[in-house]
Amino acid sequence: MSNIFKFWFLILILLLLFHPISFALDAFDQAQFYLESGDIDRAIQILKPLTNSTNEGELSQVVEVLYTLLSEKGQNQDAIDVLQIFIEKFPRTQEAYLYRYWIAKTEEENQKYQESLKLLQKIVAEYPSDIGDPFNIRQQAMEDIAHHQEFYFEDYAEAIKSYLMILSRFPDFEEKSRILLQVASCYEKMKQFDKAMEYYQKIRFQETD
């Protein structure tokens, strides 16, 4: 059994021990047994019925494990479908937006860059202001948008706008120099070397290292 499977089930068993939930622990025990014997498909079959749960905490744990197992098997669309189950039941939750972000990254892995970009833009535009953002999803999504524009679409002007928007929306961003470096790189790719130098100088003067 790969280390990723062992890790996920160790975490889940600890969660279940300290936070009892309504679905049967023996389902996870059975799934773990099949994983240890190398029968991943059987483990997935045992866990899938648990996606019928209407309890937010229960369902979150189930879909995260299934997403991991299905992704490891290369069944990316099935992995996405599992996350969608949670999103449809609990659309305005922190976990739902985290899973939307995971879907965007999975689409990126599938080289569906346009679909990934649209999902990221939707996350930034629609993330509710009243639910908190402990996973920093909006910030990360904005970085990924800029990355898509720069590297996948070579739209350097839009990428620059997106990078600078990050610094505007998140003035306390800890890695400001890294973002400015990408801005300078975009200007360099556009052969606007004076502008690139301007941003390289900003990095130079603000960094003490």
C-alpha positions in Angstrom: 0.0 0.0 0.0 1.4 3.4 -0.9 2.3 5.9 1.8 -0.5 8.3 0.6 -3.2 5.7 1.3 -1.7 4.9 4.8 -1.5 8.7 5.6 -5.2 9.3 4.7 -6.5 6.4 6.6 -4.4 7.2 9.7 -5.8 10.7 9.7 -9.3 9.5 9.2 -9.1 6.9 11.9 -7.8 9.5 14.4 -10.7 11.8 13.4 -13.2 9.1 13.9 -11.8 8.1 17.3 -11.9 11.6 18.7 -14.9 12.9 16.8 -17.5 10.1 16.6 -19.8 10.3 13.6 -22.9 8.5 12.5 -21.7 6.3 9.7 -20.2 2.9 10.5 -16.5 2.8 11.4 -16.4 -0.7 10.1 -16.8 0.6 6.5 -13.4 2.4 6.9 -12.0 -0.7 8.5 -13.1 -2.8 5.6 -11.8 -0.3 3.1 -8.4 -0.2 4.9 -8.2 -4.0 4.8 -8.7 -4.0 1.0 -6.2 -1.2 0.5 -3.6 -3.1 2.5 -4.2 -6.2 0.4 -3.9 -4.1 -2.8 -7.5 -4.2 -3.8 -8.1 -0.4 -4.3 -11.2 -0.9 -6.4 -13.0 -2.8 -3.7 -12.0 -0.2 -1.1 -13.6 2.5 -3.4 -16.7 0.4 -3.8 -17.1 0.2 0.0 -16.7 3.9 0.5 -18.9 5.2 -2.3 -22.2 4.5 -0.6 -21.1 6.8 2.2 -21.4 9.7 -0.2 -25.2 9.5 0.4 -24.6 11.1 3.8 -26.4 14.4 4.5 -24.0 15.3 7.4 -21.5 17.9 6.3 -18.6 16.6 8.4 -19.2 13.0 7.4 -19.4 13.7 3.8 -16.4 15.9 3.7 -14.2 13.1 5.1 -15.6 10.5 2.7 -15.2 12.6 -0.5 -11.6 13.6 0.4 -10.6 10.0 0.8 -12.3 9.0 -2.4 -10.9 11.9 -4.3 -7.4 10.9 -3.2 -7.9 7.2 -4.1 -9.5 8.0 -7.5 -6.8 10.6 -8.3 -4.1 8.1 -7.5 -5.7 5.7 -9.9 -5.7 8.3 -12.6 -9.5 8.4 -12.6 -9.6 12.2 -12.6 -13.2 12.6 -13.8 -14.5 10.2 -11.2 -12.5 12.2 -8.6 -14.1 15.4 -9.7 -17.6 13.9 -9.6 -17.0 12.8 -6.0 -16.2 16.4 -5.0 -19.2 17.7 -6.9 -21.4 15.6 -4.6 -20.3 17.7 -1.6 -20.5 20.9 -3.5 -24.1 20.3 -4.6 -25.2 19.5 -1.0 -23.2 22.2 0.8 -22.4 24.9 -1.9 -21.7 27.9 0.5 -19.1 26.3 2.8 -15.3 26.7 3.1 -14.9 23.0 2.1 -17.0 23.5 -1.0 -14.7 26.3 -2.3 -11.7 24.2 -1.4 -13.1 21.4 -3.5 -13.8 23.8 -6.4 -10.2 24.7 -6.2 -9.1 21.1 -6.3 -11.3 20.6 -9.3 -9.6 23.5 -11.1 -6.2 22.0 -10.3 -7.3 18.6 -11.6 -8.5 20.2 -14.8 -5.1 21.9 -15.1 -3.5 18.4 -14.6 -5.8 17.2 -17.4 -4.4 20.1 -19.6 -7.8 21.6 -19.8 -6.4 25.0 -19.1 -9.4 27.1 -20.3 -11.8 25.1 -18.0 -9.3 25.4 -15.1 -9.0 29.2 -15.7 -12.8 29.7 -15.7 -13.2 27.8 -12.5 -10.5 29.8 -10.8 -12.0 33.1 -11.9 -15.4 31.9 -10.7 -13.9 31.1 -7.3 -12.4 34.6 -7.0 -15.6 36.3 -8.2 -18.1 34.3 -6.1 -16.3 33.4 -2.8 -18.7 34.6 -0.1 -17.3 37.3 2.2 -19.1 36.0 5.2 -17.7 32.5 5.5 -14.0 33.2 6.1 -11.2 31.8 4.0 -8.9 29.7 6.3 -7.4 27.9 3.3 -6.5 31.2 1.5 -8.4 29.9 -1.6 -9.0 33.3 -3.1 -5.4 34.3 -2.9 -4.2 31.0 -4.3 -6.8 31.1 -7.0 -5.6 34.6 -8.0 -2.0 33.4 -8.2 -3.1 30.4 -10.4 -5.1 32.7 -12.7 -1.9 34.8 -13.3 0.1 31.7 -13.7 -2.3 30.4 -16.4 -2.3 33.7 -18.2 1.5 33.9 -18.2 2.5 30.3 -19.0 -0.4 28.6 -20.7 -1.9 31.5 -22.7 1.1 33.8 -22.9 -1.1 36.7 -22.3 1.5 38.7 -20.4 -0.4 42.0 -20.1 -3.3 40.2 -18.4 -0.9 38.2 -16.2 0.7 41.5 -15.1 -2.8 42.9 -14.1 -3.5 39.7 -12.2 -0.2 39.7 -10.3 -0.6 43.3 -9.3 -4.2 42.7 -8.3 -2.9 40.1 -5.8 -0.7 42.8 -4.1 -3.6 45.2 -4.2 -6.1 42.9 -2.5 -3.6 41.3 -0.1 -1.3 44.2 1.0 0.2 42.0 3.7 1.2 39.2 1.2 4.3 37.7 2.6 5.9 36.8 -0.7 5.6 40.2 -2.4 9.0 39.9 -4.1 8.1 36.6 -5.7 5.0 38.3 -7.3 7.1 41.3 -8.4 9.6 38.9 -9.9 6.8 37.4 -12.1 5.7 40.9 -13.1 9.3 41.7 -14.2 9.5 38.4 -16.0 6.3 39.2 -18.0 7.6 42.6 -19.0 10.8 40.9 -20.1 8.9 38.4 -22.2 7.0 41.4 -23.8 10.5 42.9 -24.5 9.7 45.9 -22.4 13.1 45.8 -20.7 12.8 49.2 -19.1 9.7 48.2 -17.2 11.2 44.8 -16.3 14.2 46.6 -14.9 12.0 48.9 -12.9 10.4 45.9 -11.1 13.7 44.2 -10.6 15.0 47.4 -8.9 11.9 47.4 -6.7 12.8 43.9 -5.6 16.4 44.8 -5.0 15.6 47.8 -2.8 12.9 46.1 -0.7 14.8 43.0 0.0 17.5 42.9 2.7 18.7 39.4 1.8 
